[in-house]
């Protein structure tokens, strides 16, 4: 056991030598000078080393930045436990739904260029959606029996609805449930071997689950947004995101698949002892036909820090401006109307990340936004914004404290929520000086 602990410490120290990766995006800072207590940051180290040692996690990369400096960057455990490959800070992870903010930024770039109208009907860009109807279940007052009817959209689904998940779309099971979700599953709408155009054709044959604008339900909306971007830009989504978002920011390890030269940097989930198999995660080494704007990207912690810094600085990173401060303000402001309904899965499964008044938050254009400090069980300032991925990755940006938290793991949902909670609690408990006291 002592040897194993020594090995874990040596793996974590890899983060120090690999920290040069982050030098280009933010210099290493003295944690104490940045307002963190060193002994309290060590609680974070001990916790994640413990998760690896106990077999709960194969490995992790944790990054905390403040005031444009990296206060904490460590790699823990294994990139591939079964092959005994150590984790490093440049490890590539499937970021799943952390793809959504990147694609949402892409849409807003087109909006700023006058090529995409966020207020316009989606059918302006995807004609297949023009006559899409809504499935409604109602009770016959004469017989008391439930019947299903199809109604026209009371108002057209807009591009804004796609960005904020109020389009009436859903996800197939297990994220979604009900007849429309099952229809998505049966049609295999998110098949990586089909194009975004083919996905839209499939969706155009399935009714909406809700009237646009009336219900918040986490959905394939950002996948549809990816196709809107293709139509508006005249480019495949992967090429557009690379040329307009990731390349300008220097995110060299972020894309919709891992290139051959980087495949040995891809993190793998560990074998589940109850099944003897690794939990399912998509094959990130193969270029897909479907560039999933909702969950198909890969990235690293240092790469995603660049993206978060751009958001924190009002759309600009150094001398590269992607968006205006007013657009970033729009994206990070709650876009849900008062009294909006929520699909049952939100209260059943989303808990602390649900964009509900009870959780003290809403949803902007691409991610959850914290509307008040109270309500939510996790620490964070009002005005913070964040999102997470089904494989365990998460990011959190707190503009008030000028702090960014990123955790990268590859562990199945819903068990990974516990690590998302821990990284937030331990990052904030280590923060002992408010931003006003930092030069």
C-alpha positions in Angstrom: 0.0 0.0 0.0 2.9 2.4 0.8 4.4 1.7 -2.6 1.0 2.4 -4.3 0.7 5.7 -2.4 4.2 6.7 -3.5 3.2 5.9 -7.1 0.1 8.1 -6.7 2.2 11.0 -5.5 4.6 10.6 -8.4 1.7 10.7 -10.8 0.4 13.8 -9.2 3.8 15.4 -9.5 3.6 14.9 -13.2 1.2 17.8 -13.1 4.1 20.1 -12.0 6.3 19.2 -15.0 3.3 19.3 -17.3 2.1 22.6 -16.0 4.2 24.2 -18.7 1.2 23.3 -20.9 -0.8 25.9 -19.0 1.9 28.5 -19.2 0.7 29.7 -22.6 -2.8 30.2 -21.3 -2.2 31.4 -17.8 1.0 31.5 -15.7 1.4 29.5 -12.6 0.5 31.6 -9.6 1.3 31.3 -5.9 -1.9 29.8 -4.4 -1.5 31.9 -1.2 -1.1 35.1 -3.1 -4.2 34.2 -5.1 -6.2 33.9 -1.9 -6.1 30.1 -1.3 -4.9 28.4 1.9 -2.3 25.8 1.0 -3.3 23.3 3.7 -7.0 23.6 2.5 -5.9 23.0 -1.1 -4.2 19.9 0.1 -7.6 18.5 1.1 -8.4 18.4 -2.6 -5.3 16.5 -3.3 -5.9 14.0 -0.5 -9.5 13.5 -1.6 -8.7 12.7 -5.3 -5.7 10.5 -4.3 -8.1 8.6 -2.1 -10.6 8.1 -4.9 -7.9 6.6 -7.0 -6.4 4.5 -4.3 -9.8 3.1 -3.3 -10.6 2.2 -6.9 -13.5 4.6 -7.1 -11.9 6.6 -10.0 -9.2 5.5 -12.4 -7.8 9.0 -12.5 -8.6 12.7 -12.7 -7.2 16.1 -13.7 -8.3 19.0 -11.5 -7.5 22.7 -12.4 -8.3 25.9 -10.5 -7.4 29.3 -11.9 -7.9 32.7 -10.4 -7.1 36.2 -11.6 -5.6 34.8 -14.9 -3.2 32.5 -13.0 -3.3 28.8 -12.4 -3.5 28.2 -8.6 -3.9 24.4 -8.8 -3.3 21.9 -11.6 -2.8 18.2 -10.8 -3.2 14.9 -12.4 -4.1 11.9 -10.3 -4.0 8.1 -10.9 -4.2 6.6 -14.3 -5.2 7.6 -17.8 -5.8 3.9 -18.3 -5.8 1.9 -15.0 -5.8 -1.5 -16.7 -2.7 -0.7 -18.8 -1.1 1.2 -15.9 -0.7 4.3 -17.9 -0.3 7.3 -15.6 -2.6 10.4 -15.9 -1.0 13.6 -17.1 -2.5 17.1 -17.3 -2.5 17.0 -21.1 -4.8 13.9 -21.1 -7.7 14.1 -23.5 -11.2 13.4 -22.2 -14.6 12.9 -23.8 -16.3 16.1 -22.5 -19.9 15.1 -23.5 -22.3 18.0 -22.8 -19.4 20.4 -22.2 -19.5 20.5 -26.0 -22.7 22.5 -25.8 -21.1 25.8 -24.6 -18.5 25.6 -27.4 -21.1 25.1 -30.1 -23.3 27.8 -28.5 -20.4 30.3 -28.8 -20.1 29.2 -32.5 -23.8 30.1 -33.0 -23.4 33.5 -31.4 -20.3 34.3 -33.6 -22.6 33.9 -36.6 -25.3 36.0 -34.9 -22.7 38.8 -34.5 -21.9 38.6 -38.2 -25.5 38.9 -39.2 -25.6 35.3 -40.6 -27.8 33.8 -37.9 -30.9 35.4 -36.3 -31.3 33.9 -32.8 -34.9 35.2 -32.7 -35.8 33.6 -36.0 -37.7 30.3 -36.5 -35.5 27.3 -36.8 -37.5 26.5 -40.0 -35.8 29.5 -41.7 -32.6 27.4 -41.7 -34.1 23.9 -41.5 -37.3 23.8 -43.7 -38.1 20.3 -42.5 -39.1 21.7 -39.2 -41.7 24.2 -40.5 -44.8 22.0 -40.1 -43.5 20.0 -37.1 -46.5 19.2 -34.8 -46.7 18.8 -31.1 -47.9 15.6 -29.3 -50.5 16.4 -26.8 -52.2 14.0 -24.4 -55.6 15.1 -23.2 -58.6 13.6 -21.4 -61.9 13.3 -23.2 -64.4 15.0 -20.9 -67.2 12.8 -22.0 -65.5 9.4 -21.5 -62.6 10.3 -19.1 -60.3 8.4 -21.4 -56.9 9.8 -22.4 -56.3 10.4 -26.0 -53.3 11.6 -28.0 -53.7 14.4 -30.6 -51.2 16.4 -32.7 -51.4 20.2 -32.6 -49.6 22.8 -34.6 -46.9 24.9 -32.9 -48.6 27.8 -31.2 -45.5 29.8 -32.1 -42.5 28.7 -34.2 -39.5 27.0 -32.5 -36.7 29.6 -32.5 -32.9 29.3 -32.6 -33.0 30.8 -29.1 -35.2 27.8 -28.0 -32.4 25.5 -29.2 -29.8 27.4 -27.2 -31.9 27.3 -23.9 -33.6 23.9 -24.3 -37.1 25.1 -24.7 -37.6 23.9 -28.3 -39.9 21.0 -27.4 -37.2 18.5 -28.3 -36.1 15.7 -25.9 -33.3 13.2 -25.5 -33.7 9.4 -26.1 -33.6 7.2 -22.9 -32.1 7.1 -20.4 -31.8 10.9 -20.3 -35.3 11.3 -21.7 -38.5 9.4 -21.0 -41.9 9.1 -22.5 -43.3 8.3 -26.0 -41.3 11.0 -27.8 -38.0 9.9 -26.1 -38.8 6.3 -27.1 -39.4 7.4 -30.7 -36.0 9.1 -30.7 -34.4 5.8 -29.5 -36.3 3.8 -32.1 -35.2 6.2 -34.9 -31.6 6.2 -33.5 -31.5 10.0 -34.1 -28.1 10.4 -32.6 -26.4 7.7 -34.6 -22.7 8.7 -35.1 -22.7 7.1 -38.5 -25.2 9.5 -39.9 -24.8 13.2 -40.7 -26.4 16.2 -39.0 -28.6 16.7 -42.1 -29.8 13.1 -41.8 -30.4 13.5 -38.1 -32.7 16.5 -38.8 -34.6 14.5 -41.3 -35.3 11.9 -38.7 -36.4 14.4 -36.2 -38.7 16.1 -38.6 -40.8 12.9 -38.7 -41.3 12.8 -34.9 -43.6 15.2 -33.1 -42.4 17.7 -30.5 -42.9 16.7 -26.9 -43.9 20.3 -25.8 -45.0 23.6 -27.3 -41.9 25.7 -28.0 -41.0 28.0 -25.2 -43.3 26.4 -22.6 -41.2 23.6 -21.0 -37.5 23.3 -20.2 -36.3 19.9 -21.1 -32.7 18.9 -21.6 -32.5 17.7 -25.2 -30.8 17.2 -28.5 -31.5 20.9 -29.2 -27.8 21.7 -29.5 -27.3 18.9 -32.0 -30.0 20.6 -34.1 -28.2 23.9 -33.5 -25.1 22.3 -35.0 -27.0 21.7 -38.2 -28.3 25.3 -38.1 -24.6 26.5 -37.9 -23.7 24.3 -40.9 -26.5 25.8 -43.0 -25.8 29.4 -41.9 -22.0 29.2 -42.3 -21.8 26.8 -45.3 -19.3 24.7 -43.4 -19.4 21.3 -41.7 -19.7 21.8 -38.0 -16.3 20.3 -37.1 -14.5 22.6 -39.5 -16.5 25.7 -38.4 -15.7 25.1 -34.7 -12.1 24.5 -35.4 -11.6 27.6 -37.6 -13.8 30.0 -35.6 -13.5 28.8 -32.0 -10.8 26.3 -31.0 -8.0 27.3 -33.3 -8.2 31.1 -32.6 -8.1 30.3 -28.8 -5.2 27.9 -29.1 -7.3 24.8 -28.1 -5.1 22.4 -30.0 -6.5 19.2 -28.4 -10.2 20.0 -28.7 -12.4 18.5 -31.5 -14.9 15.9 -32.4 -12.4 13.0 -32.3 -8.8 12.3 -31.3 -6.3 12.4 -34.1 -4.1 9.4 -34.5 -1.0 11.2 -33.2 -2.8 11.9 -29.9 -4.6 8.6 -29.3 -2.3 7.5 -26.5 -3.4 10.6 -24.6 -7.1 9.6 -24.4 -8.4 8.7 -21.0 -10.3 5.5 -20.5 -12.9 4.4 -17.9 -11.9 1.6 -15.7 -13.3 -1.9 -15.8 -16.5 -2.3 -13.7 -15.8 -5.2 -11.3 -19.4 -6.2 -11.4 -19.5 -6.7 -15.1 -15.8 -7.2 -16.0 -16.2 -4.6 -18.7 -15.6 -0.9 -19.2 -18.7 1.2 -19.1 -19.8 2.3 -22.6 -18.3 5.5 -23.9 -18.3 6.5 -27.6 -15.2 5.6 -29.6 -13.4 9.0 -29.7 -10.6 7.7 -31.9 -12.7 7.5 -35.0 -13.9 10.6 -36.9 -17.8 10.4 -36.8 -20.2 11.4 -39.5 -22.4 13.0 -36.9 -20.6 16.0 -35.3 -22.7 16.1 -32.1 -22.9 19.6 -30.9 -24.7 18.3 -27.8 -22.0 15.9 -26.6 -19.5 14.7 -29.2 -16.3 16.7 -28.4 -13.0 15.8 -26.7 -10.7 18.2 -24.8 -8.2 18.7 -22.1 -8.3 20.7 -18.9 -5.7 23.3 -20.2 -7.6 23.6 -23.4 -11.0 24.1 -21.7 -9.4 26.7 -19.4 -8.7 28.8 -22.5 -12.4 28.7 -23.4 -13.5 29.6 -19.9 -11.0 32.5 -19.8 -12.5 33.8 -23.0 -16.0 33.8 -21.5 -14.7 35.3 -18.2 -13.1 38.2 -20.1 -16.2 39.1 -22.0 -15.4 37.2 -25.2 -11.7 38.0 -25.5 -8.6 36.0 -24.8 -5.4 38.1 -25.0 -5.7 39.8 -28.4 -8.2 37.4 -29.8 -11.9 38.5 -29.6 -14.6 35.9 -30.5 -17.6 37.7 -29.1 -18.5 41.1 -27.7 -19.1 41.7 -23.9 -22.8 42.3 -24.6 -23.1 38.9 -26.2 -21.4 37.2 -23.3 -23.7 39.0 -20.9 -26.7 37.8 -22.9 -25.4 34.2 -22.9 -24.7 34.2 -19.1 -28.1 35.7 -18.2 -31.1 33.6 -17.4 -33.1 33.1 -20.6 -36.1 31.2 -19.1 -39.4 33.0 -18.6 -40.9 33.2 -15.1 -43.1 30.3 -14.3 -41.8 28.0 -17.1 -42.6 24.4 -16.7 -39.9 21.7 -16.3 -40.0 18.2 -17.6 -40.3 15.5 -14.9 -36.7 14.3 -15.5 -35.4 17.7 -14.4 -36.6 17.4 -10.8 -36.0 13.6 -10.7 -32.4 13.6 -12.0 -30.9 17.0 -12.3 -31.0 18.0 -8.6 -28.2 20.7 -8.0 -27.7 21.3 -11.8 -31.4 21.8 -12.5 -32.0 25.4 -13.8 -34.9 25.9 -11.4 -35.7 28.7 -8.9 -35.5 26.1 -6.1 -31.8 25.6 -7.1 -31.2 29.3 -7.3 -30.4 29.2 -11.0 -31.7 29.4 -14.5 -30.4 28.6 -18.0 -28.7 31.0 -20.4 -27.6 30.4 -24.0 -25.5 27.3 -23.5 -25.2 26.6 -19.8 -26.7 27.0 -16.4 -26.4 30.4 -14.7 -26.5 31.1 -11.0 -29.2 33.7 -10.2 -28.7 33.7 -6.4 -26.2 32.6 -3.9 -28.8 30.7 -1.9 -31.0 27.7 -2.8 -28.4 25.6 -4.3 -26.5 23.2 -2.0 -23.2 23.9 -3.7 -21.1 27.0 -3.2 -20.9 29.7 -5.8 -21.6 33.4 -6.4 -24.6 34.8 -8.2 -23.7 35.4 -11.8 -21.6 32.2 -12.0 -22.2 29.9 -15.0 -21.3 26.3 -15.7 -22.1 22.9 -17.1 -21.2 19.3 -16.8 -20.9 16.2 -19.0 -22.4 12.7 -18.5 -19.0 11.1 -18.3 -18.0 13.3 -15.3 -16.3 16.4 -16.7 -17.4 19.7 -15.3 -16.5 23.4 -15.4 -17.5 26.4 -13.3 -16.8 30.1 -13.9 -17.3 32.5 -11.0 -16.9 36.1 -12.4 -17.3 37.7 -8.9 -14.3 35.7 -7.6 -12.6 35.6 -11.0 -12.2 31.9 -10.5 -12.5 28.9 -12.9 -12.8 25.3 -11.7 -12.4 22.4 -14.1 -12.5 18.7 -13.3 -11.9 16.0 -15.9 -12.8 12.4 -15.2 -14.2 9.5 -17.2 -16.7 7.8 -14.9 -20.3 6.7 -15.6 -23.3 8.8 -14.5 -25.0 9.2 -12.1 -22.3 8.2 -9.7 -20.0 10.9 -11.0 -22.1 13.7 -9.6 -20.5 13.1 -6.2 -17.1 14.1 -7.6 -18.6 17.2 -9.2 -19.9 18.2 -5.7 -16.6 17.5 -4.0 -14.5 19.6 -6.4 -16.8 22.6 -5.9 -16.9 22.2 -2.1 -13.1 21.8 -1.8 -12.2 24.5 -4.2 -14.4 27.1 -2.4 -13.4 26.0 1.1 -9.7 26.6 0.1 -10.6 30.1 -1.0 -10.0 32.3 2.1 -9.6 35.7 0.5 -12.3 37.4 -1.6 -11.4 38.8 -5.0 -11.4 42.4 -3.7 -8.3 41.5 -1.6 -6.3 40.2 -4.5 -4.1 42.5 -6.6 
